[in-house]
Amino acid sequence: MEKVEAEPRLSDLSTQWNLVFEAKSGTPEQVSLAMSQLMCRYAGAVHRYLLKALKDPDAAEELDQEFAIRFLRGDFRHGDPSRGRFRDYVKRAVQNLMKDYYRKRRRDGASAIVPGQNEPSVVDDGLEQFDRQFLLSWRTDLLDRAWAALNEMEHRTGQPHHTILRLRVDEPGLTSKEWAERLAERLQRPVTSGAFRQALQRARREFALRLIGEVRASLLEKPSRHSLEQELADLELLEYCRPYLDLDD
């Protein structure tokens, strides 16, 4: 996953808290742009959680729309990086959204979303299930973003990092020789087993750096090494990313 051309260090990229500040105190144009960017960034994680928790695409879509409305009109602009991770901020917003949704359904005398199924634990005092489900949704979204960033890099530089890593992930039972043959077919050029192994190491590194950058962006501005490692551990990504943390400094 070697960088082929000069580009900003991932650790130097603006964090999402900068967008929150713009959404709170920027010009009308800055506020609108910042809220739209934040909405686009976290909509995927929110939708995944709602779909899994509600088990009803129509209900999830309804809450997706309500979340977007509240987000874009500024209901969630009171985040503060000194109070924790942006993930926790978004999670609280989703938690409140679902509580309001179920209160409204009870007032309207509506039946449960799925007959015979209890409301998600977000409406109860015990939030362990909610926390776990939301964490998994957040993790999946971060991984998708890292894959997308790796794919964009491949298109921009011509280095097949995304192709190589996807080949390794999608066909895990092959030998190095077989992977090299598959890659040679896709690239239309000879690839040896040794060359494939070296290219795979570079692809893993580039993916890990992009994943670390995505996680870093959701934490405090310039988070400490400990905070970054703790978040990666919570997301069950630390062991994969640990060898590359020093490269991101």
TORLUM-662043 format. One line per field, with one value per atom (N, C-alpha, C): residue number from 1; chain; atom name; z, x, y. Coordinates in Angstrom, 3 decimals. Layout:
n = (NUM ...)
chain = (A ...)
atom = (CA ...)
w = (Z ...)
u = (X ...)
v = (Y ...)
***
This chain:
n = (1 1 1 2 2 2 3 3 3 4 4 4 5 5 5 6 6 6 7 7 7 8 8 8 9 9 9 10 10 10 11 11 11 12 12 12 13 13 13 14 14 14 15 15 15 16 16 16 17 17 17 18 18 18 19 19 19 20 20 20 21 21 21 22 22 22 23 23 23 24 24 24 25 25 25 26 26 26 27 27 27 28 28 28 29 29 29 30 30 30 31 31 31 32 32 32 33 33 33 34 34 34 35 35 35 36 36 36 37 37 37 38 38 38 39 39 39 40 40 40 41 41 41 42 42 42 43 43 43 44 44 44 45 45 45 46 46 46 47 47 47 48 48 48 49 49 49 50 50 50 51 51 51 52 52 52 53 53 53 54 54 54 55 55 55 56 56 56 57 57 57 58 58 58 59 59 59 60 60 60 61 61 61 62 62 62 63 63 63 64 64 64 65 65 65 66 66 66 67 67 67 68 68 68 69 69 69 70 70 70 71 71 71 72 72 72 73 73 73 74 74 74 75 75 75 76 76 76 77 77 77 78 78 78 79 79 79 80 80 80 81 81 81 82 82 82 83 83 83 84 84 84 85 85 85 86 86 86 87 87 87 88 88 88 89 89 89 90 90 90 91 91 91 92 92 92 93 93 93 94 94 94 95 95 95 96 96 96 97 97 97 98 98 98 99 99 99 100 100 100 101 101 101 102 102 102 103 103 103 104 104 104 105 105 105 106 106 106 107 107 107 108 108 108 109 109 109 110 110 110 111 111 111 112 112 112 113 113 113 114 114 114 115 115 115 116 116 116 117 117 117 118 118 118 119 119 119 120 120 120 121 121 121 122 122 122 123 123 123 124 124 124 125 125 125 126 126 126 127 127 127 128 128 128 129 129 129 130 130 130 131 131 131 132 132 132 133 133 133 134 134 134 135 135 135 136 136 136 137 137 137 138 138 138 139 139 139 140 140 140 141 141 141 142 142 142 143 143 143 144 144 144 145 145 145 146 146 146 147 147 147 148 148 148 149 149 149 150 150 150 151 151 151 152 152 152 153 153 153 154 154 154 155 155 155 156 156 156 157 157 157 158 158 158 159 159 159 160 160 160 161 161 161 162 162 162 163 163 163 164 164 164 165 165 165 166 166 166 167 167 167 168 168 168 169 169 169 170 170 170 171 171 171 172 172 172 173 173 173 174 174 174 175 175 175 176 176 176 177 177 177 178 178 178 179 179 179 180 180 180 181 181 181 182 182 182 183 183 183 184 184 184 185 185 185 186 186 186 187 187 187 188 188 188 189 189 189 190 190 190 191 191 191 192 192 192 193 193 193 194 194 194 195 195 195 196 196 196 197 197 197 198 198 198 199 199 199 200 200 200 201 201 201 202 202 202 203 203 203 204 204 204 205 205 205 206 206 206 207 207 207 208 208 208 209 209 209 210 210 210 211 211 211 212 212 212 213 213 213 214 214 214 215 215 215 216 216 216 217 217 217 218 218 218 219 219 219 220 220 220 221 221 221 222 222 222 223 223 223 224 224 224 225 225 225 226 226 226 227 227 227 228 228 228 229 229 229 230 230 230 231 231 231 232 232 232 233 233 233 234 234 234 235 235 235 236 236 236 237 237 237 238 238 238 239 239 239 240 240 240 241 241 241 242 242 242 243 243 243 244 244 244 245 245 245 246 246 246 247 247 247 248 248 248 249 249 249)
chain = (A A A A A A A A A A A A A A A A A A A A A A A A A A A A A A A A A A A A A A A A A A A A A A A A A A A A A A A A A A A A A A A A A A A A A A A A A A A A A A A A A A A A A A A A A A A A A A A A A A A A A A A A A A A A A A A A A A A A A A A A A A A A A A A A A A A A A A A A A A A A A A A A A A A A A A A A A A A A A A A A A A A A A A A A A A A A A A A A A A A A A A A A A A A A A A A A A A A A A A A A A A A A A A A A A A A A A A A A A A A A A A A A A A A A A A A A A A A A A A A A A A A A A A A A A A A A A A A A A A A A A A A A A A A A A A A A A A A A A A A A A A A A A A A A A A A A A A A A A A A A A A A A A A A A A A A A A A A A A A A A A A A A A A A A A A A A A A A A A A A A A A A A A A A A A A A A A A A A A A A A A A A A A A A A A A A A A A A A A A A A A A A A A A A A A A A A A A A A A A A A A A A A A A A A A A A A A A A A A A A A A A A A A A A A A A A A A A A A A A A A A A A A A A A A A A A A A A A A A A A A A A A A A A A A A A A A A A A A A A A A A A A A A A A A A A A A A A A A A A A A A A A A A A A A A A A A A A A A A A A A A A A A A A A A A A A A A A A A A A A A A A A A A A A A A A A A A A A A A A A A A A A A A A A A A A A A A A A A A A A A A A A A A A A A A A A A A A A A A A A A A A A A A A A A A A A A A A A A A A A A A A A A A A A A A A A A A A A A A A A A A A A A A A A A A A A A A A A A A A A A A A A A A A A A A A A A A A A A A A A A A A A A A A A A A A A A A A A A A A A A A A A A A A A A A A A A A A A A A A A A A A A A A A A A A A A A A A A A A A A A A A A A A A A)
atom = (N CA C N CA C N CA C N CA C N CA C N CA C N CA C N CA C N CA C N CA C N CA C N CA C N CA C N CA C N CA C N CA C N CA C N CA C N CA C N CA C N CA C N CA C N CA C N CA C N CA C N CA C N CA C N CA C N CA C N CA C N CA C N CA C N CA C N CA C N CA C N CA C N CA C N CA C N CA C N CA C N CA C N CA C N CA C N CA C N CA C N CA C N CA C N CA C N CA C N CA C N CA C N CA C N CA C N CA C N CA C N CA C N CA C N CA C N CA C N CA C N CA C N CA C N CA C N CA C N CA C N CA C N CA C N CA C N CA C N CA C N CA C N CA C N CA C N CA C N CA C N CA C N CA C N CA C N CA C N CA C N CA C N CA C N CA C N CA C N CA C N CA C N CA C N CA C N CA C N CA C N CA C N CA C N CA C N CA C N CA C N CA C N CA C N CA C N CA C N CA C N CA C N CA C N CA C N CA C N CA C N CA C N CA C N CA C N CA C N CA C N CA C N CA C N CA C N CA C N CA C N CA C N CA C N CA C N CA C N CA C N CA C N CA C N CA C N CA C N CA C N CA C N CA C N CA C N CA C N CA C N CA C N CA C N CA C N CA C N CA C N CA C N CA C N CA C N CA C N CA C N CA C N CA C N CA C N CA C N CA C N CA C N CA C N CA C N CA C N CA C N CA C N CA C N CA C N CA C N CA C N CA C N CA C N CA C N CA C N CA C N CA C N CA C N CA C N CA C N CA C N CA C N CA C N CA C N CA C N CA C N CA C N CA C N CA C N CA C N CA C N CA C N CA C N CA C N CA C N CA C N CA C N CA C N CA C N CA C N CA C N CA C N CA C N CA C N CA C N CA C N CA C N CA C N CA C N CA C N CA C N CA C N CA C N CA C N CA C N CA C N CA C N CA C N CA C N CA C N CA C N CA C N CA C N CA C N CA C N CA C N CA C N CA C N CA C N CA C N CA C N CA C N CA C N CA C N CA C N CA C N CA C N CA C N CA C N CA C N CA C N CA C N CA C N CA C N CA C N CA C N CA C N CA C N CA C N CA C N CA C N CA C N CA C N CA C N CA C N CA C N CA C N CA C N CA C N CA C N CA C N CA C N CA C N CA C N CA C)
w = (0.000 0.000 0.000 -0.731 -0.799 -1.494 -0.994 -1.688 -2.930 -4.052 -5.313 -5.634 -5.173 -5.451 -4.181 -4.151 -2.952 -2.688 -1.444 -1.041 0.440 0.950 2.364 3.259 4.367 5.368 5.850 6.071 6.541 7.871 8.708 10.003 9.893 8.723 8.543 7.981 7.577 6.995 8.062 7.663 8.604 9.176 10.461 11.088 10.891 11.197 11.043 12.054 13.135 14.093 13.452 12.500 11.807 11.100 10.526 9.886 10.916 12.097 13.156 13.530 13.666 14.018 12.937 11.667 10.582 10.602 10.936 10.983 12.131 13.143 14.295 14.120 13.449 13.472 12.129 11.054 9.758 9.102 7.910 7.118 6.700 6.255 5.803 4.768 3.851 2.836 3.464 4.409 5.077 5.911 6.588 7.415 6.562 5.447 4.567 4.023 3.573 3.022 4.093 5.282 6.360 6.782 6.922 7.331 6.265 5.008 3.923 3.914 4.133 4.134 5.306 6.469 7.627 7.405 6.829 6.574 5.633 4.569 3.607 4.242 5.142 5.741 6.657 7.447 8.477 8.161 7.034 6.682 6.518 5.980 5.765 7.064 8.062 9.350 10.015 9.923 10.524 9.852 8.524 7.805 8.130 8.175 8.483 9.852 10.822 12.158 12.141 11.546 11.545 10.854 9.749 9.003 9.835 10.529 11.340 12.582 13.207 14.439 14.189 13.138 12.878 12.054 11.252 10.392 9.484 9.068 8.198 7.314 6.018 5.133 5.093 5.123 5.075 6.328 7.486 8.735 8.781 8.311 8.289 7.374 6.219 5.301 5.916 6.642 7.305 8.310 9.101 10.075 9.409 8.299 7.515 7.135 6.636 6.194 7.363 8.490 9.667 10.195 10.186 10.625 9.737 8.413 7.476 7.703 7.914 8.151 9.387 10.476 11.729 11.580 10.914 10.746 9.941 8.820 7.911 8.429 9.281 9.839 11.082 11.526 12.591 13.969 14.093 15.422 16.135 15.379 15.971 15.930 15.983 15.818 17.123 18.183 19.484 19.956 19.011 19.373 19.871 20.740 21.326 21.395 20.714 20.720 22.090 23.052 24.400 25.142 24.568 25.244 24.697 23.762 23.308 21.812 21.365 19.959 19.174 17.904 17.060 16.910 16.977 16.936 18.055 19.253 20.379 20.166 19.563 19.273 18.293 17.213 16.231 16.857 17.669 18.311 19.209 19.976 20.836 20.000 18.850 17.970 17.459 17.071 16.586 17.718 18.886 20.051 20.339 20.348 20.599 19.486 18.258 17.123 17.282 17.656 17.795 18.983 20.064 21.213 20.807 20.090 19.629 18.700 17.867 16.898 17.615 18.619 19.330 20.223 20.792 21.563 20.678 19.476 18.547 18.161 17.920 17.551 18.672 19.907 21.039 21.181 20.980 21.075 19.997 18.817 17.702 17.768 18.771 18.888 17.840 17.262 16.196 16.789 16.007 16.427 16.282 16.826 16.676 15.205 14.879 13.485 12.888 13.649 13.208 14.217 13.830 14.779 15.609 16.917 17.810 18.194 17.694 17.976 18.886 19.898 20.835 20.177 20.736 20.247 20.531 19.711 19.961 21.349 21.888 23.259 23.459 22.354 22.505 23.330 23.386 24.144 25.575 25.938 27.300 28.038 29.333 30.104 29.695 29.312 28.910 27.453 27.209 25.857 25.255 25.874 25.381 23.938 23.629 22.265 21.279 21.670 20.806 20.535 21.607 21.460 20.510 20.667 19.841 18.382 18.143 16.772 16.094 16.824 16.225 15.961 16.876 16.684 15.426 15.211 14.022 12.749 12.798 11.646 11.356 12.410 12.270 11.684 12.185 11.712 10.227 9.843 8.439 7.542 7.988 7.186 7.031 8.109 8.038 7.070 7.120 6.204 4.754 4.526 3.165 2.662 3.538 3.146 2.819 3.605 3.326 1.987 1.698 0.395 -0.744 -0.546 -1.587 -1.817 -0.722 -0.849 -1.567 -1.289 -1.962 -3.452 -3.762 -5.166 -5.901 -5.243 -5.851 -6.104 -5.180 -5.355 -6.554 -6.713 -7.844 -9.171 -9.253 -10.484 -10.733 -9.663 -9.794 -10.148 -9.559 -9.726 -10.676 -10.916 -11.735 -10.963 -9.673 -8.839 -8.382 -8.673 -8.461 -7.024 -6.051 -4.651 -4.360 -4.842 -4.585 -5.242 -6.478 -7.202 -6.482 -6.020 -5.350 -4.031 -3.224 -1.919 -2.052 -3.028 -3.242 -3.698 -4.527 -4.974 -3.783 -2.876 -1.680 -0.772 -0.620 0.267 -0.353 -1.631 -2.291 -2.607 -2.731 -3.029 -2.021 -0.766 0.303 0.266 -0.445 -0.381 -1.388 -2.145 -3.199 -2.673 -3.456 -3.157 -3.776 -3.384 -3.963 -5.477 -5.939 -7.379 -8.080 -7.478 -8.074 -8.044 -6.924 -6.871 -7.934 -8.091 -9.095 -10.494 -10.745 -12.060 -12.270 -11.221 -11.323 -11.588 -10.864 -11.029 -12.415 -12.906 -14.247 -15.303 -15.129 -16.066 -16.059 -14.870 -14.752 -15.249 -14.984 -15.372 -16.782 -17.346 -18.694 -18.772 -17.737 -17.744 -16.769 -16.945 -16.071 -14.629 -13.680 -12.251 -11.594 -10.923 -10.223 -8.828 -8.201 -6.836 -5.873 -6.017 -5.151 -5.346 -6.591 -6.869 -6.281 -6.351 -5.767 -4.258 -3.586 -2.131 -1.738 -2.451 -2.153 -2.415 -3.526 -3.848 -2.829 -2.329 -1.317 -0.029 0.359 1.555 1.391 0.206 -0.034 -0.020 -0.596 -0.638 0.768 1.606 2.993 3.732 3.477 4.158 3.721 2.440 1.962 2.505 2.547 3.092 4.571 5.323 6.756 7.019 6.249 6.444 6.196 5.199 4.924 5.992 6.505 7.583 8.858 9.172 10.339 10.174 8.963 8.714 8.928 8.509 8.707 10.191 10.946 12.386 13.076 12.699 13.304 13.084 11.905 11.581 12.446 13.075 13.896 15.373 15.702 17.087 17.341 18.514 18.849 17.860 17.763 16.909 17.436 16.561 16.921 18.143 18.035 19.176 19.581 20.839 21.319 20.726 20.775 20.280 21.062 22.364 23.193 22.767 22.512 22.112 20.781 19.858 18.547 18.678 19.469 19.647 20.343 21.318 22.027 21.106 20.239 19.297 18.304 17.814 16.918 17.621 18.901 19.659 19.824 20.132 20.282 18.987 17.864 16.553 16.061 16.895 16.550 15.282 15.185 14.035 14.432 15.719 16.182 15.695 15.782 15.413 13.944 13.092 11.676 11.462 12.184 11.942 12.727 13.799 14.690 13.959 13.015 12.367 11.574 11.296 10.416 11.158 12.463 13.202 13.153 13.247 13.220 11.866 10.797 9.469 9.315 10.161 10.075 10.901 11.717 12.577 11.762)
u = (0.806 0.000 0.853 1.919 2.844 2.249 2.551 2.119 2.981 2.346 3.069 3.408 2.580 2.852 2.598 3.121 2.965 1.493 1.081 -0.295 -0.278 -1.290 -1.282 -1.273 -0.556 -0.613 -2.054 -2.503 -3.877 -4.085 -3.052 -3.194 -3.325 -3.008 -3.108 -4.461 -5.285 -6.573 -7.491 -8.361 -9.290 -10.221 -10.497 -11.415 -12.844 -13.774 -15.180 -15.631 -14.859 -15.225 -15.139 -14.241 -14.171 -15.481 -16.096 -17.395 -18.459 -18.364 -19.326 -19.197 -17.951 -17.748 -18.305 -18.069 -18.614 -20.132 -20.691 -22.146 -22.743 -21.922 -22.414 -22.216 -21.114 -20.766 -20.343 -20.463 -20.030 -21.057 -20.719 -21.675 -22.808 -23.939 -25.035 -24.590 -23.714 -23.233 -22.356 -21.485 -20.630 -21.449 -22.453 -23.316 -24.016 -24.574 -25.297 -24.378 -23.174 -22.233 -21.748 -21.430 -20.928 -21.964 -23.209 -24.249 -24.469 -24.429 -24.613 -23.481 -22.244 -21.105 -21.186 -21.561 -21.705 -22.802 -23.906 -25.020 -24.596 -23.903 -23.468 -22.487 -21.649 -20.622 -21.216 -22.207 -22.696 -24.034 -24.640 -25.929 -25.840 -24.720 -24.575 -24.609 -23.867 -23.840 -25.206 -25.856 -27.179 -28.177 -28.155 -29.107 -28.884 -27.631 -27.351 -27.903 -27.708 -28.231 -29.755 -30.405 -31.867 -32.448 -31.842 -32.342 -32.214 -31.099 -30.888 -31.779 -31.924 -32.694 -34.189 -34.682 -36.118 -36.578 -35.649 -35.973 -37.169 -37.258 -38.355 -37.821 -37.598 -37.033 -37.853 -39.192 -40.032 -39.852 -39.822 -39.628 -38.241 -37.219 -35.864 -35.784 -36.440 -36.436 -37.128 -38.216 -38.908 -38.002 -37.258 -36.356 -35.126 -34.685 -33.605 -33.977 -35.189 -35.650 -35.767 -36.271 -36.402 -35.031 -34.088 -32.733 -32.127 -32.307 -31.763 -32.383 -33.687 -34.374 -33.820 -33.727 -33.227 -31.778 -30.971 -29.556 -29.379 -30.061 -29.857 -30.454 -31.453 -31.997 -31.238 -30.276 -29.375 -29.683 -30.541 -30.884 -29.689 -28.700 -27.580 -26.287 -26.398 -25.208 -24.492 -24.854 -24.299 -23.216 -22.563 -21.472 -20.266 -19.494 -18.314 -17.219 -16.077 -15.024 -14.463 -14.619 -14.118 -14.982 -16.148 -17.077 -17.032 -16.138 -16.003 -15.936 -16.201 -16.083 -17.301 -17.081 -18.208 -19.167 -18.645 -19.520 -20.545 -20.107 -21.034 -22.088 -21.661 -22.579 -23.666 -23.259 -24.233 -25.109 -24.514 -25.277 -26.374 -26.057 -27.078 -28.212 -27.841 -28.861 -29.802 -29.242 -30.065 -30.911 -30.328 -31.059 -32.279 -32.080 -33.198 -34.236 -33.764 -34.671 -35.595 -35.033 -35.835 -36.790 -36.334 -37.235 -38.433 -38.187 -39.287 -40.218 -39.635 -40.431 -41.396 -40.892 -41.755 -42.768 -42.392 -43.377 -44.536 -44.209 -45.249 -46.147 -45.540 -46.337 -47.272 -46.806 -47.669 -48.804 -48.475 -49.534 -50.590 -50.103 -51.029 -51.732 -51.361 -51.986 -51.518 -50.340 -49.830 -49.303 -49.372 -48.826 -47.315 -46.671 -45.216 -44.857 -43.634 -43.204 -43.297 -42.855 -42.980 -43.866 -45.032 -45.949 -45.257 -45.475 -44.915 -43.475 -42.880 -41.467 -41.368 -40.500 -40.331 -39.625 -39.824 -39.086 -37.604 -36.744 -35.302 -34.939 -33.843 -33.469 -33.149 -33.056 -32.762 -33.829 -35.043 -36.106 -36.138 -35.280 -35.230 -34.057 -33.933 -32.799 -31.511 -31.613 -30.418 -30.080 -28.910 -28.556 -27.417 -27.126 -25.984 -26.200 -27.405 -27.665 -27.587 -28.164 -28.102 -26.659 -25.854 -24.454 -23.724 -23.961 -23.264 -23.686 -24.975 -25.459 -24.976 -25.012 -24.560 -23.064 -22.298 -20.856 -20.538 -21.274 -21.045 -21.386 -22.460 -22.826 -21.743 -21.246 -20.189 -18.928 -18.572 -17.383 -17.510 -18.667 -18.885 -18.759 -19.288 -19.219 -17.778 -16.989 -15.585 -14.816 -15.093 -14.426 -14.813 -16.090 -16.530 -15.829 -15.643 -14.982 -13.516 -12.884 -11.483 -11.351 -12.267 -12.254 -12.453 -13.390 -13.655 -12.435 -11.759 -10.566 -9.451 -9.322 -8.305 -8.623 -9.891 -10.300 -10.041 -10.317 -10.067 -8.583 -7.753 -6.307 -5.845 -6.432 -6.062 -6.388 -7.578 -7.952 -7.064 -6.650 -5.854 -4.404 -3.839 -2.410 -2.097 -3.091 -2.837 -2.235 -1.953 -1.425 -2.580 -2.556 -3.732 -3.925 -3.776 -3.908 -5.291 -6.322 -7.690 -7.932 -7.514 -7.699 -7.010 -5.792 -5.014 -5.666 -6.052 -6.623 -7.998 -8.788 -10.093 -9.925 -8.937 -8.667 -8.334 -7.522 -7.139 -8.344 -9.201 -10.364 -11.451 -11.688 -12.795 -12.483 -11.196 -10.808 -9.740 -10.138 -9.153 -8.434 -8.937 -8.352 -7.270 -6.839 -5.864 -4.424 -3.514 -2.084 -1.551 -0.344 0.265 0.387 0.720 0.846 -0.493 -1.568 -2.899 -3.360 -3.092 -3.436 -2.669 -1.404 -0.585 -1.149 -1.604 -2.190 -3.477 -4.317 -5.564 -5.262 -4.260 -3.911 -3.342 -2.542 -1.960 -3.060 -4.110 -5.234 -5.921 -6.090 -6.787 -5.944 -4.635 -3.754 -3.202 -3.379 -2.870 -1.358 -0.684 0.768 1.249 2.452 2.946 3.102 2.767 2.945 3.464 4.598 5.139 4.531 4.696 4.196 4.850 6.146 6.854 6.384 6.161 5.679 4.288 3.454 2.117 2.202 3.033 3.151 3.620 4.580 5.053 3.968 3.250 2.177 1.051 0.782 -0.258 0.117 1.382 1.823 1.610 1.937 1.734 0.246 -0.571 -2.022 -2.609 -2.170 -2.652 -2.268 -1.057 -0.610 -1.429 -1.673 -2.457 -3.893 -4.465 -5.816 -5.831 -4.864 -4.805 -4.649 -3.813 -3.625 -4.915 -5.661 -6.928 -7.959 -7.932 -8.845 -8.508 -7.234 -6.809 -7.237 -7.085 -7.488 -8.973 -9.799 -11.241 -11.594 -10.937 -11.191 -10.710 -9.533 -8.984 -9.923 -10.531 -11.393 -12.635 -13.005 -14.214 -13.914 -12.649 -12.255 -11.993 -11.455 -11.098 -10.089 -10.019 -8.998 -7.628 -6.794 -5.474 -5.557 -6.247 -6.384 -5.036 -4.911 -3.687 -3.559 -2.360 -2.131 -3.014 -3.132 -3.951 -5.417 -5.935 -7.336 -7.585 -6.653 -6.796 -6.760 -5.818 -5.729 -6.966 -7.491 -8.676 -9.886 -10.029 -11.148 -10.993 -9.790 -9.554 -9.844 -9.496 -9.777 -11.281 -11.999 -13.455 -14.108 -13.540 -14.070 -13.525 -12.694 -12.075 -11.230 -10.505 -9.641 -8.176 -7.885 -6.548 -5.483 -5.756 -4.723 -4.333 -5.301 -4.982 -4.182 -4.557 -3.957 -2.678 -2.448 -1.318 0.019 0.345 1.669 1.860 0.769 0.851 0.607 0.411 0.081 1.221 2.465 3.587 3.721 3.280 3.339 2.349 1.326 0.279 0.615 1.677 2.031 2.528)
v = (-1.188 0.000 1.257 1.268 2.373 3.571 4.770 5.984 6.167 6.420 6.524 7.964 8.867 10.268 11.069 12.283 13.096 13.365 13.174 13.469 13.794 14.492 14.862 13.633 13.716 12.670 12.555 11.321 11.156 11.858 11.889 12.530 14.040 14.608 16.055 16.485 15.525 15.884 16.464 17.388 17.995 16.943 17.033 16.089 16.564 15.673 16.013 17.061 17.233 18.279 19.659 19.855 21.140 21.436 20.403 20.588 20.944 20.344 20.684 22.147 22.629 24.039 24.954 24.588 25.401 25.377 24.231 24.107 24.918 25.236 25.989 27.495 27.888 29.309 29.877 29.095 29.593 30.491 30.945 31.718 30.788 31.335 30.454 29.441 29.859 28.930 27.839 28.242 27.268 26.293 26.818 25.972 24.932 25.370 24.455 23.369 23.774 22.814 21.845 22.375 21.530 20.500 20.917 19.981 18.913 19.303 18.330 17.310 17.786 16.873 15.903 16.409 15.538 14.510 14.969 14.073 12.943 13.295 12.285 11.310 11.812 10.959 9.905 10.278 9.366 8.731 9.072 8.492 6.979 6.488 5.054 4.266 4.721 4.031 4.076 5.228 5.376 4.439 4.385 3.543 2.068 1.640 0.244 -0.130 0.769 0.462 0.386 1.369 1.399 0.171 -0.223 -1.372 -2.646 -2.798 -3.996 -3.978 -2.820 -2.736 -2.886 -2.256 -2.250 -3.443 -4.000 -5.144 -4.846 -3.598 -3.166 -2.045 -2.309 -1.278 0.000 -0.109 1.092 1.936 1.282 2.013 2.641 1.896 2.437 3.648 3.577 4.711 5.929 5.682 6.787 7.484 6.688 7.292 7.892 7.307 7.928 9.357 9.512 10.830 11.791 11.299 12.158 12.560 11.613 11.929 13.007 12.861 13.839 15.217 15.244 16.526 17.206 16.457 17.034 17.476 16.633 16.948 18.230 18.311 19.436 20.744 20.650 21.883 22.342 21.504 21.939 21.431 20.423 19.913 19.297 18.823 18.097 18.914 20.228 21.067 21.366 20.710 21.075 20.122 19.452 18.569 19.347 18.723 19.359 18.307 18.507 17.488 17.198 18.127 17.880 16.872 16.539 15.642 14.225 13.925 12.551 12.402 11.192 10.840 11.295 11.578 11.953 10.780 9.577 8.400 8.432 8.827 8.895 9.981 11.070 12.181 11.741 11.072 10.587 9.510 8.660 7.582 8.145 9.175 9.795 10.373 10.962 11.530 10.431 9.290 8.176 7.613 7.514 7.006 7.881 9.180 10.096 10.031 9.874 9.766 8.558 7.431 6.224 6.310 6.918 7.099 7.937 9.029 9.878 9.110 8.268 7.502 6.568 5.858 4.915 5.621 6.749 7.518 7.938 8.392 8.816 7.641 6.489 5.325 4.908 4.997 4.651 5.646 6.944 7.954 7.743 7.335 7.125 5.779 4.958 3.649 2.678 2.919 2.046 0.761 -0.292 -1.576 -1.547 -2.534 -2.629 -2.733 -2.337 -2.344 -3.746 -4.727 -6.114 -6.818 -7.318 -7.946 -9.020 -8.944 -9.938 -9.688 -8.607 -8.329 -7.116 -7.218 -6.110 -4.950 -3.757 -2.604 -2.811 -2.238 -2.357 -1.848 -2.357 -2.035 -0.570 0.205 1.630 2.330 1.810 2.467 1.976 1.036 0.531 1.154 0.812 1.308 0.609 -0.658 -1.394 -1.117 -0.536 -0.098 -0.931 -2.065 -2.844 -3.296 -3.776 -4.237 -3.079 -1.935 -0.758 -0.358 -0.295 0.099 -0.845 -2.149 -3.131 -3.014 -2.905 -2.815 -1.541 -0.437 0.813 0.772 0.160 0.048 -0.761 -1.843 -2.661 -1.882 -1.097 -0.280 0.754 1.377 2.381 1.752 0.569 -0.131 -0.478 -0.984 -1.337 -0.123 1.010 2.220 2.696 2.621 3.010 2.107 0.814 -0.117 0.176 0.456 0.791 2.043 3.014 4.259 4.013 3.151 2.836 2.113 1.189 0.515 1.511 2.433 3.431 4.317 4.700 5.537 4.788 3.493 2.692 2.550 2.389 2.291 3.597 4.710 6.026 6.209 5.758 5.864 5.043 3.854 3.008 3.687 4.295 4.988 6.202 6.849 8.070 7.785 6.712 6.445 5.291 4.448 3.268 2.111 2.299 1.217 0.329 -0.982 -1.847 -2.333 -1.435 -1.854 -2.417 -1.748 -2.192 -3.546 -3.696 -4.958 -6.113 -5.891 -6.935 -7.340 -6.365 -6.681 -7.320 -6.867 -7.484 -8.924 -9.181 -10.536 -11.427 -10.923 -11.695 -11.942 -10.959 -11.077 -11.946 -11.778 -12.476 -13.935 -14.268 -15.645 -16.090 -16.291 -16.510 -17.852 -18.840 -20.169 -20.463 -19.478 -19.723 -19.689 -20.209 -20.097 -18.806 -18.430 -17.226 -17.353 -18.552 -18.776 -18.558 -19.071 -18.918 -17.464 -16.760 -15.337 -14.555 -14.899 -14.214 -14.451 -15.653 -15.953 -15.164 -15.079 -14.317 -12.834 -12.331 -10.922 -10.672 -11.578 -11.427 -11.366 -12.171 -12.141 -10.779 -10.219 -8.926 -7.764 -7.849 -6.747 -6.899 -8.081 -8.365 -8.194 -8.702 -8.710 -9.774 -10.298 -11.370 -10.881 -11.756 -11.478 -12.747 -12.670 -13.831 -13.927 -15.086 -15.275 -14.288 -14.108 -13.165 -11.742 -11.360 -10.004 -9.805 -10.840 -10.718 -10.520 -11.288 -11.164 -9.767 -9.226 -7.871 -6.837 -6.994 -6.061 -6.143 -7.337 -7.512 -6.790 -6.847 -6.127 -4.622 -4.103 -2.672 -2.321 -3.190 -2.937 -2.928 -3.852 -3.888 -2.616 -2.150 -0.932 0.276 0.418 1.556 1.506 0.310 0.178 0.542 0.035 0.314 1.806 2.494 3.928 4.693 4.289 4.958 4.650 3.446 3.080 3.856 3.953 4.736 6.187 6.732 8.108 8.318 7.359 7.474 7.449 6.571 6.495 7.763 8.231 9.448 10.639 10.705 11.844 11.911 10.794 10.788 11.012 11.247 11.468 12.948 13.231 14.602 15.136 16.452 17.057 16.652 16.075 15.570 14.658 13.527 12.613 12.043 11.676 11.051 9.655 9.115 7.750 6.773 7.003 6.115 6.157 7.353 7.486 6.798 6.956 6.325 4.806 4.295 2.848 2.298 3.044 2.583 2.508 3.507 3.485 2.337 2.115 0.988 -0.338 -0.420 -1.642 -1.836 -0.765 -0.849 -1.326 -0.904 -1.274 -2.618 -3.267 -4.543 -4.435 -3.329 -3.078 -2.884 -2.911 -2.544 -3.511 -4.814 -5.781 -5.645 -5.326 -5.134 -3.851 -2.799 -1.482 -1.233 -1.968 -1.677 -1.552 -2.443 -2.328 -1.044 -0.325 0.846 2.171 2.107 3.329 4.338 3.875 4.807 5.497 4.846 5.456 6.583 6.623 7.630 8.854 8.806 9.950 11.138)
***
